[in-house]
Each structure stands twice: as structure tokens, then as C-alpha cells.
């Protein structure tokens, strides 16, 4: 029997993979040449940070699903989890394809707001599901701020 965590993990993986299919080497070169804030000394840790954030997001979804599997309310919450991931994954692709750090800032802020709404929505269902969203809620504004600062350092790419 397929477990709920397997389905949620598979969906999260497919969405993450699909978001990166559209990127090419020119997109990566564009992003790589952008100036960064001098205090951004932790850039090499960002992939690890996002991995932890996405694990928390998926684990939270599993907890919520297990509370009331298959109900309309749970399906709606799964849709919100999916929306948070799609918005988050779209950051890199859309920012690079449009060559616009302002759009990246908007996407980052949107993800932060959506995840905060999700945490508020799941808190009455299961406290741990909301707690597992805290890494996203804490990190996303930092990532959004970095993008906003980069837009000021790279006005031609804002």
C-alpha cells in the first residue's frame, strides 16, 4: 500500500524538478554574475537551507493529511501546500527567465505570506504541522530581503 508520505514526497519532488527543467546555462550565468550584498556570506548554505525548509513543508503536509485524510478541508489544505511549493519553486525560474529581481522579490514575498496563511490554517488541526512551517516562515523573508538588496545592487537587472 502506498503511504501518504510517499505521495506527498513524490509530488514535492516532481514540482521541484519541473521548476528547474526550464532553466538553461544562460539563466544560471545571468544569476551568477549578479552582485550580492557583502554580508551574504552564507550563500553556499542556501540549497541546504531550502532542503530543510521543503522537508518541513512536506512533513507538515503529511501530518495534516493523516489527521483527516480525504476530507474536503484537507484537500483544500493540500492545494495550499502545493501552491506554496509552486510559488517557491517558480522564484528561480521566473526570476531568471524575466531577468527581473523585482519579480523575484514579489514571488518571495508571496511565498512568505502564503506560508504564514498556511501555518495559521493548520495550527488548529495540529500544532506540529504549524511548527514545521516555521523554517519557511523564518527563512523566506530573509531570502526575499536578499533579492530586494540584490535589485538595488544590480539596477539594470531590477
Backbone bond lengths (Angstrom), bond angles and torsions (degrees), N, CA, C in turn:
res aa  C-N    CA-C-N  psi(-1)  N-CA   C-N-CA  omega(-1)  CA-C   N-CA-C  phi
1 X - - - 1.453 - - 1.531 109.62 -
2 X 1.308 114.85 137.79 1.463 120.33 179.76 1.529 108.44 -79.31
3 X 1.317 115.24 128.87 1.464 121.49 -179.95 1.525 109.95 -85.63
4 X 1.328 115.94 153.78 1.463 120.43 -179.54 1.522 111.70 -60.79
5 X 1.324 117.91 -37.03 1.459 119.82 -178.84 1.524 111.02 -65.23
6 X 1.346 116.57 -30.60 1.462 119.64 178.75 1.532 110.90 -68.41
7 X 1.317 115.69 -42.16 1.467 120.35 179.80 1.527 110.08 -66.10
8 X 1.317 116.78 -46.76 1.467 121.00 -179.14 1.522 110.39 -63.34
9 X 1.320 117.71 -42.91 1.468 120.67 178.12 1.530 110.75 -64.10
10 X 1.325 116.95 -40.83 1.470 120.17 179.85 1.524 111.21 -64.75
11 X 1.324 117.35 -43.08 1.466 120.76 178.74 1.523 109.79 -63.31
12 X 1.329 116.94 -44.72 1.469 120.56 179.31 1.523 110.80 -60.70
13 X 1.328 116.93 -42.00 1.465 120.81 -179.84 1.531 111.24 -66.20
14 X 1.320 116.92 -44.01 1.469 120.78 -179.22 1.528 110.51 -63.83
15 X 1.328 117.65 -42.35 1.469 120.77 178.69 1.523 110.00 -63.02
16 X 1.323 117.05 -44.40 1.470 120.63 179.87 1.528 110.52 -62.99
17 X 1.309 116.60 -43.23 1.458 120.81 179.51 1.527 111.06 -65.47
18 X 1.321 116.41 -44.17 1.468 120.98 -178.65 1.522 111.43 -62.04
19 X 1.301 117.50 -36.03 1.457 120.80 -179.43 1.511 113.23 -65.26
20 X 1.317 116.27 -27.61 1.462 119.98 -177.11 1.527 113.53 -94.82
21 X 1.316 116.84 -9.27 1.462 120.95 -179.79 1.525 110.96 -62.86
22 X 1.315 116.93 -31.37 1.458 121.41 -174.72 1.524 113.96 -81.76
23 X 1.328 117.50 -9.24 1.464 120.70 -179.24 1.523 110.78 -82.48
24 X 1.323 115.89 144.98 1.459 119.82 175.74 1.527 108.80 -127.92
25 X 1.305 116.46 -179.68 1.466 120.21 -175.55 1.529 111.94 -65.51
26 X 1.336 117.60 -31.71 1.471 120.07 177.46 1.529 110.72 -65.06
27 X 1.322 116.65 -38.95 1.471 120.51 177.43 1.528 109.99 -62.62
28 X 1.317 115.78 -45.24 1.462 119.90 -179.55 1.523 111.52 -65.67
29 X 1.337 116.65 -38.42 1.462 119.87 177.47 1.524 110.87 -64.39
30 X 1.334 116.76 -42.58 1.457 120.48 179.01 1.534 109.70 -58.51
31 X 1.314 116.47 -49.65 1.462 119.78 -177.98 1.528 110.77 -65.88
32 X 1.311 116.36 -38.20 1.464 120.44 -178.88 1.518 113.88 -66.10
33 X 1.330 118.19 -29.21 1.463 120.22 -177.73 1.531 112.91 -84.98
34 X 1.303 117.79 -8.23 1.470 120.31 -179.58 1.520 111.31 -65.89
35 X 1.325 115.57 143.29 1.465 120.88 174.82 1.520 108.83 -72.93
36 X 1.315 114.96 143.90 1.462 121.62 179.27 1.522 109.58 -118.89
37 X 1.343 116.61 157.78 1.473 119.03 175.89 1.534 109.72 -60.91
38 X 1.313 116.28 144.79 1.472 120.72 -177.47 1.529 111.86 -63.02
39 X 1.321 116.97 -26.08 1.463 120.54 -178.95 1.533 112.74 -82.61
40 X 1.319 117.97 -1.76 1.466 121.39 -179.35 1.530 109.18 -81.26
41 X 1.322 115.04 71.72 1.463 121.02 -177.32 1.535 111.69 -90.92
42 X 1.316 116.83 -6.45 1.462 121.69 -175.23 1.532 112.51 -105.91
43 X 1.329 117.19 17.53 1.466 120.25 -175.02 1.531 112.66 -58.19
44 X 1.313 118.17 -36.63 1.469 120.69 -179.89 1.530 111.93 -65.64
45 X 1.323 117.03 -19.48 1.466 120.74 179.42 1.533 112.86 -86.65
46 X 1.318 117.24 -10.81 1.466 120.19 -174.29 1.527 112.88 -58.81
47 X 1.333 120.94 -42.91 1.471 118.51 176.60 1.531 112.86 -60.20
48 X 1.326 117.35 -39.36 1.463 120.78 177.41 1.532 110.51 -65.59
49 X 1.316 116.13 -42.61 1.467 120.40 178.87 1.520 109.99 -59.50
50 X 1.341 117.36 -47.78 1.465 119.91 -179.98 1.527 111.75 -65.47
51 X 1.331 117.52 -32.16 1.467 119.72 175.96 1.521 110.14 -61.84
52 X 1.318 116.84 -46.35 1.476 121.32 177.35 1.519 110.47 -61.47
53 X 1.327 116.91 -42.67 1.465 121.69 179.90 1.531 110.07 -61.22
54 X 1.321 117.64 -46.17 1.466 120.50 -178.44 1.526 112.13 -69.03
55 X 1.319 117.80 -34.02 1.467 120.16 175.21 1.521 109.62 -63.46
56 X 1.332 116.80 -43.10 1.464 120.05 177.07 1.515 112.16 -62.06
57 X 1.324 116.87 -40.99 1.452 121.86 178.62 1.532 110.57 -61.88
58 X 1.323 116.73 -47.52 1.472 120.76 -179.25 1.526 111.54 -67.21
59 X 1.313 116.90 -42.53 1.464 120.62 -179.58 1.531 109.61 -63.60
60 X 1.309 116.58 -40.33 1.464 121.23 176.07 1.527 110.47 -59.17
61 X 1.338 116.19 -43.76 1.467 120.44 179.45 1.524 110.93 -62.19
62 X 1.304 117.24 -40.77 1.471 120.75 178.13 1.525 110.03 -60.99
63 X 1.316 117.39 -46.03 1.468 121.29 -179.47 1.527 110.39 -59.81
64 X 1.323 116.69 -45.27 1.469 120.58 -179.71 1.529 110.02 -64.34
65 X 1.325 116.93 -45.06 1.463 119.94 -179.98 1.528 110.60 -59.53
66 X 1.311 117.19 -43.45 1.460 121.50 -177.26 1.531 112.82 -66.24
67 X 1.328 118.20 -23.19 1.465 120.99 179.55 1.521 111.74 -69.18
68 X 1.321 117.02 -45.82 1.467 121.98 -178.70 1.529 109.39 -144.52
69 X 1.333 117.06 70.51 1.463 119.63 -174.29 1.528 112.78 -62.34
70 X 1.326 114.92 134.56 1.452 120.58 171.87 1.511 117.01 81.70
71 X 1.329 118.85 -2.48 1.465 119.40 179.47 1.529 109.46 -77.83
72 X 1.319 115.37 159.66 1.462 119.59 179.98 1.527 111.03 -58.67
73 X 1.326 116.68 -43.60 1.467 120.36 179.88 1.521 112.15 -61.01
74 X 1.322 116.31 -40.38 1.464 120.22 179.08 1.525 110.58 -68.14
75 X 1.318 117.66 -41.08 1.466 120.27 177.12 1.525 110.89 -61.93
76 X 1.319 116.60 -39.67 1.473 119.41 177.99 1.518 110.58 -63.92
77 X 1.321 117.03 -40.19 1.466 120.16 177.10 1.527 110.88 -66.13
78 X 1.331 117.36 -38.06 1.466 119.72 176.59 1.526 109.89 -62.17
79 X 1.334 116.14 -36.84 1.458 119.81 175.41 1.514 111.86 -62.82
80 X 1.337 116.99 -38.29 1.461 120.97 178.05 1.533 110.82 -69.13
81 X 1.341 116.99 -39.96 1.471 119.69 174.28 1.529 109.79 -58.48
82 X 1.329 116.09 -45.71 1.459 120.56 -179.66 1.527 110.90 -62.80
83 X 1.318 117.11 -42.03 1.464 120.88 178.55 1.527 110.90 -61.38
84 X 1.320 117.29 -42.93 1.470 120.74 177.97 1.526 109.92 -59.06
85 X 1.321 116.58 -44.96 1.465 118.37 -179.52 1.527 111.50 -67.30
86 X 1.322 117.64 -43.33 1.465 120.17 -179.34 1.527 110.48 -61.60
87 X 1.324 117.06 -44.22 1.469 120.08 178.17 1.522 109.87 -61.48
88 X 1.319 116.77 -44.24 1.462 120.83 -178.24 1.527 111.59 -64.72
89 X 1.303 116.75 -46.15 1.463 121.14 179.96 1.528 110.67 -66.05
90 X 1.313 116.65 -33.32 1.471 119.69 -178.21 1.532 112.27 -69.19
91 X 1.319 118.02 -18.05 1.468 121.21 -179.00 1.523 111.34 -50.56
92 X 1.308 117.19 -56.80 1.463 120.32 -175.08 1.518 111.32 -65.29
93 X 1.313 116.32 -48.48 1.461 119.89 -176.76 1.524 111.58 -62.55
94 X 1.313 117.12 -49.88 1.467 120.47 -176.54 1.527 110.83 -68.54
95 X 1.319 116.85 -41.97 1.466 120.06 179.11 1.526 110.25 -61.08
96 X 1.316 116.96 -45.88 1.469 120.16 -178.72 1.521 112.02 -70.45
97 X 1.312 118.24 -40.91 1.462 120.09 -178.40 1.529 111.73 -68.90
98 X 1.324 117.54 -36.26 1.470 120.54 179.33 1.523 111.71 -87.53
99 X 1.341 116.75 -12.07 1.465 122.12 -176.01 1.525 110.44 53.94
100 X 1.347 114.89 42.91 1.459 120.17 -176.10 1.527 111.19 -132.53
101 X 1.317 115.74 112.34 1.459 120.68 176.73 1.526 111.54 -73.14
102 X 1.323 117.55 -24.72 1.475 119.78 175.34 1.519 110.32 -64.73
103 X 1.322 115.82 -43.59 1.464 118.81 177.46 1.522 109.51 -63.08
104 X 1.330 117.32 -40.86 1.461 120.58 176.42 1.523 111.98 -59.52
105 X 1.325 116.46 -40.12 1.466 120.50 178.23 1.526 110.62 -63.60
106 X 1.312 116.43 -42.28 1.471 120.87 178.97 1.529 110.65 -64.31
107 X 1.323 116.56 -43.82 1.468 119.75 179.14 1.529 110.37 -63.48
108 X 1.325 117.11 -43.80 1.462 120.38 178.46 1.515 112.10 -60.29
109 X 1.318 116.28 -44.83 1.465 119.98 178.34 1.513 112.28 -64.78
110 X 1.321 116.23 -37.63 1.467 120.74 178.16 1.524 110.55 -62.90
111 X 1.323 116.86 -43.89 1.456 120.48 178.03 1.521 112.00 -60.83
112 X 1.327 116.79 -41.54 1.467 120.98 179.60 1.527 110.53 -62.56
113 X 1.326 116.38 -44.44 1.469 120.62 -179.81 1.524 110.67 -65.37
114 X 1.328 116.70 -44.80 1.472 120.19 -179.95 1.525 111.53 -62.10
115 X 1.329 116.60 -40.53 1.464 118.95 -179.68 1.527 111.31 -69.05
116 X 1.316 117.21 -36.38 1.472 119.77 175.87 1.532 109.94 -63.43
117 X 1.330 116.75 -41.59 1.469 120.60 176.37 1.530 110.81 -62.59
118 X 1.317 116.05 -40.29 1.465 120.54 178.18 1.523 110.77 -63.20
119 X 1.317 117.06 -45.12 1.469 120.77 -179.77 1.531 110.74 -60.81
120 X 1.311 116.69 -42.66 1.465 120.40 178.01 1.526 110.32 -63.15
121 X 1.328 116.14 -37.25 1.465 120.90 -178.83 1.519 112.82 -70.20
122 X 1.335 117.46 -35.66 1.466 119.19 -176.93 1.526 113.39 -90.80
123 X 1.313 117.63 -14.03 1.469 120.51 -178.96 1.527 112.54 -55.23
124 X 1.347 119.83 -44.85 1.471 118.62 178.68 1.534 113.62 -67.75
125 X 1.322 116.71 -20.39 1.461 120.49 -178.30 1.521 110.41 -82.53
126 X 1.336 115.57 -48.33 1.462 120.71 -179.14 1.523 109.41 -160.16
127 X 1.314 115.64 119.00 1.461 121.71 -177.80 1.533 111.86 -56.17
128 X 1.341 117.87 -42.50 1.457 120.79 -177.67 1.525 112.33 -65.13
129 X 1.325 116.64 -31.13 1.470 119.42 177.05 1.531 109.86 -63.21
130 X 1.326 116.34 -38.83 1.469 120.48 177.71 1.526 110.97 -72.00
131 X 1.318 117.63 -40.05 1.463 121.57 -179.97 1.528 110.94 -61.83
132 X 1.324 116.73 -38.02 1.465 120.37 179.74 1.525 112.74 -67.25
133 X 1.314 117.47 -14.28 1.460 121.55 176.27 1.526 112.30 -87.81
134 X 1.318 117.41 -9.78 1.468 120.99 -178.87 1.536 113.57 -59.19
135 X 1.331 119.62 -40.73 1.473 116.89 177.01 1.530 112.14 -57.02
136 X 1.322 117.21 -40.14 1.467 120.22 177.48 1.520 109.85 -64.78
137 X 1.308 116.49 -48.21 1.472 121.63 -176.73 1.527 110.89 -62.36
138 X 1.313 117.25 -34.04 1.463 120.65 178.70 1.529 112.32 -81.02
139 X 1.324 118.14 -40.10 1.449 120.87 -174.40 1.525 112.98 -80.52
140 X 1.309 118.39 -40.69 1.462 121.29 -173.72 1.534 112.87 -56.05
141 X 1.316 119.80 -43.69 1.472 118.14 176.38 1.534 112.85 -63.53
142 X 1.323 117.44 -31.15 1.464 120.00 177.29 1.528 109.28 -66.95
143 X 1.326 116.30 -47.94 1.462 120.18 177.67 1.519 112.23 -60.94
144 X 1.326 116.40 -39.01 1.462 121.25 178.37 1.533 110.05 -65.60
145 X 1.315 116.83 -41.78 1.468 121.07 178.01 1.528 110.96 -63.56
146 X 1.328 117.06 -40.78 1.465 120.15 177.74 1.529 109.65 -60.09
147 X 1.331 117.02 -44.49 1.464 120.51 179.12 1.524 110.51 -62.46
148 X 1.317 116.99 -42.44 1.470 121.71 179.05 1.531 110.31 -61.19
149 X 1.342 116.20 -43.51 1.469 119.88 178.06 1.529 110.91 -65.65
150 X 1.319 116.44 -38.71 1.463 119.84 178.15 1.525 110.87 -63.26
151 X 1.327 117.31 -34.47 1.459 120.06 178.30 1.529 110.07 -62.76
152 X 1.341 117.09 -36.36 1.458 120.01 177.96 1.532 112.19 -73.17
153 X 1.315 116.45 -29.78 1.469 120.47 178.59 1.520 112.57 -81.20
154 X 1.316 116.37 -16.46 1.474 122.55 -177.77 1.520 109.32 -130.63
155 X 1.337 117.90 65.99 1.472 119.90 -173.20 1.538 114.05 -58.27
156 X 1.305 118.02 -28.59 1.468 119.95 178.60 1.524 111.36 -70.54
157 X 1.338 116.92 -19.57 1.452 121.57 -178.60 1.522 112.62 -111.65
158 X 1.323 114.99 11.57 1.470 119.07 -179.34 1.513 108.72 -71.62
